[in-house]
Amino acid sequence: MKKQILALSMAALMAAALTACSSKPAETAAPETTQAQTAEAAPETEGETAEASEEATGGAEAAGGTLVMATNAEFPPYEYYEDGDIVGIDVEIAKAIAAKLGMELQIEDMAFDAIIPAVTSGKADFGAAGMTVTEERQRSVEFTDTYANSNQVAIVKEDSDITGSDALAGKIIGVQLGTTGDALATEIKDATVERYNKGLEAVQSLTQGKIDAVVIDQATAEAFVKKTEGIKILEEKMSEEEYAIAIKKGNIELVEKMNEAIKELKEEGKIDEIVAKYMDAE
């Protein structure tokens, strides 16, 4: 019996020694993890991964949160800055559409010629910037139903001898880069086209005598003329145009949702109300 007790005691001592030899030095305690950090560190579910992918490819509308609108806030009365905020016809219509879809609206301001690339790359869900539907643009993006009509016109100095589009031949014409005014001016015989990132910059060059005329959308032309002395709009309308919202090619679901919202806003008289509000203000 004593031998058995002695054997058991020796075994216990050896086990304790082995445990002590194999123990690692105490590690520094990790900082306490907050609830928010835990949530961030949690692995994504399949649904969360899909939502992130959709947001990165211009499918934010499927995530049920925010629609990203690409615009160029240099185009009154459709989009412009007022007291640090982007306002205008397109902005209010876009907000009304987002509300119909139960979503928030995020506006990204950029150069006009960057809007379609932002839509096609998925950086924005749609583009709205007094954008005319053209065959060239339709090759890159989908368009919603139209929500407004406009014309291209020419702005000249009040004492200019230019009386119509025919007289623009051989002249120096200012346009906003990438607009339909740019395309129209390019077709004028022997004209030199000066391109600007902002329509206002073209108007300033006109008043400074650097160019002979500016070709731009009528509503925007009227806004500039009211605020700038010594310039006028020629009576001739150079083209008739329709404005619509640009959406990534193939995103038919969003096109249909927006078309339904636009239809409802038209029936409610909301779009006419928005247009009148800003046109009267100008």
C-alpha positions, 0 to 999 in steps of 0.5 A: 500500500505504501508503495502504491501511495508513493508511486501516486505521489511521484506521478503527481509531482512529475505531472506538476513539473511537466505542466510548469515546464510547458507553460508560456510566459504571460502575454500582455492583455489585449485591449478590451473590444467594444461592441462596435468593434466586434460588429465590424470584425464579424465575418460578412454574411452572404447578403452583406457581401452581395450588398457591398458588391452592388454598391460598388457597381452602381447598384446601391438602389438594391441595398435599400439605402442611398442613391448616388447622383452624379451632376455638374453644379454649374448649370443653373437653374438645373443645378447650382450652388446656393449657400453651400448647397447644391440646388436646382430643378434636377436636384429637386426632381431627383429628391422626389424620385428618391422619396418615391423609391423610399431612399435617400439621395447623395449628390456628387458634383463633378465635371460634366464630361465625367458624369457618364463615366461615373455612371458606367463605372458604378461610382454613381447610380445615375446622372442628372445634369440637364442631360440631353438624350443623344444617340452617342450617349445611348450607346453608353448608358440607359435613359429614363423617360424625359422629364423636361425639354429645352433648346440650344441657343447662342449668347452674344454681346449686345452690340454684336453683328451676329444675328443668327446661327449662319453668322457663327461661321468662322467665329470663335464659339465658347461651349461647356465641354462635353455638352450638346452645345459643344457638339453643335458648335463643332458642326458650324463651318470654319468655327473655332470652338473654345471648350470650358469646364463651366458654362459661366467661364465661357460667358466670362470669356464672351464679356471679356471679348475673347470669344464671339458667342456661347452656345448653351441650353436656353434656360441656362442662357437666360439665367446667365443673361439676367445676371450679366450686363452687355449680353443677349440671347439670339432669337433663333433656336439652334436645336430642340432637346429632351432631358432625361436621367442617365443610368448604367447600361443594363440596369433596367430595374432602376430605369423602370423604377425611376420611370414609374416615379417620373410618371407619378410626379408628372401626374401629380403636377410636381415636375411642372411645379419644380420647373416653374419654381426655378424658372420664375426665380431666375 
